[in-house]
Amino acid sequence: MVGVKLDLEDLEADKKRNFEERLAFIDLYVEWLKKTPNKVWSRQHKEFIDAIAVSGKEE
């Protein structure tokens, strides 16, 4: 990796920011789950899981 210069401070800052963004997303998602009827979010999860299963079979 000639010519590649890594700034460990930048990498650590990116890592921290990514972690904080994930936590913020989890908070938003939990709030959505709390206010959304079970029938709605369970249907969406089923569609998501089914889509993953189908794409896995294509590989």
Secondary structure, 3 states (H helix, E strand, C coil): CCCCCCCHHHHHHHHHHHHHHHHHHHHHHHHHHHHCCHHHHHHHHHHHHHHHHHHHHHC
